[in-house]
C-alpha cells in the first residue's frame, strides 16, 4: 500500500474510455498530484489507501482530454472583427452569426459595419477588419476593389479569407499600403483586361503580398498581436469542445507574445495546455537565430505552456488556388500556386532546426509541396540521422499511398485536415482537384495502412475548433451535398478518437504525458454526456461535452452553448 500522504481523489464514471489498448475500459480513475494514480475497478483504487470519492462524473463518460494538434489561439479573438463566412458560426459567447450566401450579402454586411463605425465616431483612418470570407462558394466570381469600395470608399477595409492565405482590400487600403500597378511582389493580383488592365484587384495571395498591408495596420490575421482576453476566450472554447491540449501553430514568439502566454497560462484557473510553434517561414529571423531563440525559451516551460515546436511552410491553400499541385494541376485549369518558402531555402532551414534538436511541423497542402518536403527531409535525415524526431507534415491533403509509404520509412507523422471533407469537399470535387483526387482527400485510411502516425485537426479559426466534429469528418467523409468522398479512406470511430488523443499527442512528443488514461500520465479528461463508441457514427459530432479536467483541475463548460459547429447541414450546402 502506498505511504504517500498526498490527497487522492477517485472518480467513478459510467464508462472510462482509456485509449490504452491493453486496458481499453474502466469504471474508476484515481487522481493524485494532478496525475493518474490508478485506473480500473474500485478495488484497484482501494489498494492505494485512503481516498476521497467524488461522484460528479458517475453518470458520465470519461476519455482522455482531446488534443488539437493544429489550431491557432486567434480562434479566441477573431470575433473582435466582422465575420463574413459562408457557414453559420458560433462565437465564444454563444451568438450564432449567419453565413453569407452571395457577394452582395458580404458587401451589405461590410457596409453596415462601416456605417456603424462612422456613426460611433470612429475616425475614417481606422480600418474595418473582417474575416472568414471565401469566394470559392460563389462559383467563379472573385472579389475585387469594385465590390469592397461599395462598402466604403474612404475607410480602409481588410478582409481575411477563411484559409488565412489570402486577403482582399479596398482602394483606400491599397493607397495606404502603396500597392500600385508597378508592384511586382508575387501574389498581388492584377486585372487582366479592360480599362483597369494591370491595376491591382485588391486580392493579395500569401504572406509576401499580404505583408504589404499588414506592415501598415498590424492588427489583422493570425499573426495579429496576442491579447490576454483572446487567449482566455480560446480557453473557453477549448473547454466547450473537450480540448485540454492545443497548439498555436504559428507564433512569432516575441517578448510581448511570450509575456501574454506566460501570464495567462500562469493562472491556475486557465484550463488548457498551450504549445506555441515558432514561425520559421518567409524571412522570420535566420534559421540559426530562430533555433537558438526557441531553445532559449524551453527552460521556461510549465505544465500549461510548452515551447519547443517550429512551424515551417511550403505552399498555400488549395481552395485559394495558391497550393502547389503535381500534374495534372488544378481541375479548373488555374495556374499552379505559390512557394511560400522556396524549396531550396526550406531544405537549408529545415536542416538547421533539425540539427538543433527541435520538432518541425511543415505546412504542405498540395501534393507537389508534400513531395518536395518528403524529398528534402529524406536528404536531411541521410546527412543527420535522428531517431524519433517526430517531424510532421501538416494538412497533407493530397498525399497519396506511395508518399505515405515514403513518410513511414522516414519516421514522419501526418496531421491531416479532415474538416476539409465537409467544408470544401464539394468544391474540391468540382473545381480544385476533380473526382479522383478529391476521393483521396485527407486520406486517413491510406496513412494508417502505410503505418504513418496519424493526427487530424481543425486549423481553427480556419474551421471551428472541435475535435469530435473533425473525427466525424474522418469517419463519415460526407460533404454538404451528400457525397461520400472516398469510402475506402474512412476510418473507424476508435481510430478517429485515437487520432484526436494519442495520435495528436505523438506528433507533439507528449504521448508519455497525455493522450490516454494510464498510471503516471497527466489527469487530463474530456467529460462527456454520451459514449462516442455507442453512438451511431453519423451522430459522433453531436456527442455532448460536459467539460474537462486538466492535470486534475475540473472545468465545467458554460451551459447553454451547443457543442458542435453552428452550421445546419442542410442550410448553406449549395454552391452559389
Secondary structure, 3 states (H helix, E strand, C coil): CCCCCCCEEEEEEEEEECCCCCCCEEEEEEEECCEEEEEECHHHHHCCCCCEEECCCCCCEEEECEEECCCCHHHHCHHHCEECCCCCEECCCCCEECCCCCHHHHHHHHHHHHHHHHHCCCCCCCCEEEEEECHHHHCCCCCCHHHHHHHCCCCCEEEEECCCCEEEECHHHHHHHCCCCCCCCCCEEECCCCCCCCCEEEEEEHHHHHHHHHHHHCCCCCCCCCCHHHHHHHHHHHHHCCEEEEEEEEECCCHHHHHHHHHHHCCCCCCCEEEEEEECCCCCCCHHHHHHHHHHHHCCCCCCECCCEEEEECCCCCCCCCCCCCCCCCCCCCCCCCCCCCHHHHHHHHHHHHHCCCEEEEEECCHHHHHHHHHHHHHHHHHCCCCCCCCEEEECCCCCHHHHHHHHHHCCEEEECCCHHHHCHHHHHHHHCCHHHHCCCCCHHHHHHHCCCEEECCCCCCCCCCHHHHHHHHHHCECCCCCECCHHHCCCHHHHHHHCCHHHHHHCCCCCCCCCCCCCCECCEEEECCCCCCCCHHHHHHCCEEEEEECCEEEECCCCCCCCCCCCCCCCCCCC
